[in-house]
Amino acid sequence: MAGSTVEAQQVEPAGTKLVARGEYLARAGDCIACHTAPEGRTFAGGRAMPTPFGTLYSSNITPDRETGIGKWTAEDFYKSMHYGRFPDGGLMYPAMPFASYTKVTRADTDAIFAYLKSIPPVNQRNREHDLRFPYDNRQLILGWRTLFFSEGEFKPDPSKSAEWNRGAYLVEGLGHCGMCHSPINALGGTSQSDAFKGGLIPMQNWYAPSLTSNREAGLGDWSIKDITDLLQTGVSARGVVYGPMAEVVHNSLQYLNDEDTKAMAVYLKGIAEGSSPPPASSVLPNTESSLLISLGKTVYDKNCASCHGTQGEGKPPHWPPLANNQSIEMQSAVNPIRMVLNGGYPPGTKGNPMPYGMPPFAGLLSDNEVAAVVSYIRTAWGNRGSPVSAREANELRSAPLN
């Protein structure tokens, strides 16, 4: 009996440590974002995920034996992460980011599984997907996998530092950042050559900027502190996160330790490509004779200057600068239009628990006024963006808020 007690004392701490590590890694993988429905039980699934092919519903990954993964083995879970297959060999839809999770090591996968087995089970049956024909035929996934899925754990680059490789592992693998920050084609896939080059997030109508181009979100000229501040708190001297990225910071990135956050920053800064000076914006009449810019300046001075400054200088970190702001000058104007229409808050994080928000102006400004003020901030103070139309503003009025 005494020997059994000693053995239990030796085993329990090791198991507890594994579960804690798994919880940390599940945070890094942002599993809660998809597998928890609004107002639903944690990890019980049922979250609707609209796609161009129909609506998918996330699965129950609690350890319930009837409706969750309670009967799964560690090998079963590894197959789902590494190969995108169910225990019976069935194919998973690639809304499950197995194309990124395949890079995760077996040890980390086992830790995540140990954590999920430790949480309270929830008896909640998975909801059937609602996909249009022919996308409801899972065998078509074989074609998708042939084109866009390369199985294999992350292989460190021996020419890079251990810190860079740790950052690459988190960004390319568990973080699955490429799911949003890469262009998605008509088949719902991304070619490897386009990884991290930015794209419109389907159905959500937010633009996830390129992580490689310094004209967009490429971080080549950011300091490591600016990057880590943004990842951990959602705000920095260089910018603020809103929309889907705010959810990622809130659910996932704020919980990473300083070492991992810095490793991600080092990697992200390292993949930024040198950019030539951006091209000049569309030719516009000078400010005095341009009704568009004149109206935009009037709207800006009345509604925006008190926070963002008369010259777009802002008051970092809470009110970001608009002058020389990459997110304002990007080719896509979706995000600034949406911010003017819908407003929003950065995430509440432990490093910024009471974030300052931006009010919505959809009810106050007409389509012409929205287009004018966005055109103004994209072309004023040396910014080299292009103007936008009232039609673009109107189209985004109906964009989903969640």
URCORLIN-V6970 format. One line per field, one symbol per residue. ss: DSSP state (2 for helix, 1 for strand, 0 for the rest). burial: # if it has 24 or more other C-alpha atoms within 12 Angstrom, else .. A space follows every 50 residues. Layout:
ss = ???
burial = ???
This chain:
ss = 02222222222222222222222222220022222100000000100111 10011110000000000000000222222222201000001000000222 20000222222222222200000000000110000002222222222200 00000000000222222222222200022220000000000222000011 10000111000010000000000222222222201000010022222222 20222002222222222222201000000000000022202222222222 22202222000000100010000002222000022222222201100010 01000011000000002222222222222000000000022222220000 00
burial = .................####################....######### #....#########..####.#.#.###########....########## ######.##########.#.####.#..#.....#.....#..##..##. #.##........######################...####...###### ##.###################.########################### ######...#############...................######.## ..###.##.######.#################################. .#..####..##..#.##############..#######..##..##.#. ..
